[in-house]
Amino acid sequence: MLNENQQIHEQINRAKEILITCKEHYSADGLAAVLTMYKILSKLGKRAQIAISNFVPQPQFAFLEGQSVIKDDLYHLKKFTIQVDTEKTPVEELSYDKQDKKLIISLTPKTGTYSEQDIHFSASNYKFDLIIVIDSPDLESLGSLYEKQADFFYHTPIINIDHSPANEYFGQINKVDLTATSSSEITYTLLQTLGPELIDETIATYIYTGMTEKTKSFRSTSVTPHTLHIASQLIQNGAEREKIVTHLYRTKSIQILKLWGRALANLQLEPKLKLVWTSLTANDFALAGASEEQLQGLVDEIISETPQADVIVLFIESTNSSSINVKIFTNHKYNALGLLKQFSPQGNKLEASTNFVNQHIAEVERNVITGIKAELEKIIR
């Protein structure tokens, strides 16, 4: 009987075109792992494409080359064909027009007329015959990529690669290793089956980046001797360690540091419930000279400062509108959507968010935290 790595190898060998994706709110690990898989498949002569829902490159990950191939949606997934029998009635003229979000196709016959029996409709198979989902707890975390094309995901084989205890094992093959520090580490072990000779400096840098980010530069308690052995092998294969550490940890601007400082200064903790929250007002952004886009990485910073937290909540006052964005992050113990359910959240069980309009941030914070505490107390009882 084939093991998981061998089953994945077989699926890849049979596939003609492969989609690679990860959760919409991607981390350095998820990004590095999908880039790794894309380059591996390219070396194996496979046609592949990366798509991440609403993908926007993050400045701190700009050193990872090859991101230009990543699409922000699924394009040309399936063709729809209209066939017209012209044997008895040749076409004189074909034209089309777009009106009120409708496509109007006009055919002018040389002689005679067309009937309904002359026209046939058909849809092609999906463009991809295999999906590789990496670093994603469930299909919902893929965002609009999944929401708009749910049938495609249900009818196409999925290889699910992850290291999170929250993973829902949604694939036909589930390469979920809870002992691995990162999804990038799992791609390395998979490479041993697909072909260890495929590792070059770029792939080694990808994998080392993902492992570095997930382990806080190999300082987390999840690091094992096996992890360190893989890291040393990657450095031998050309992983640019100094470049990675510099971009992940040493390139924070003064504005970002000021903004993070204000967020940490506002940090509040409910020890019994292991709940942590903080808020950032429009004034905080103005005083730091920062924008909302520079919040990337703040949650990881809060986790490192309060490792005992199971639930983290951010309250962010928009700098260009009268809205308050609430973001909640949980570990595998709690469902983020469930904790925020009375406020109509969107997202998945690890990350969810909701918005309030024309309300004061202090009022929103008070109401939401009260609601979350009530949900947590129900669970803990």
PyMOL commands that set and color helices and strands:
alter all, ss='L'
color gray80, all
select helices_A, chain A and resi 4-14+28-43+59-61+67-69+116-118+139-142+144-147+150-155+183-194+196-198+201-214+225-236+241-249+254-265+271-273+282-288+292-295+298-305+336-339+341-343+361-380
alter helices_A, ss='H'
color red, helices_A
select strands_A, chain A and resi 17-22+47-50+80-84+91-99+102-109+119-123+130-134+158-162+173-176+268-270+275-280+311-317+323-330+346-347+351-357
alter strands_A, ss='S'
color yellow, strands_A
deselect
rebuild
show_as cartoon
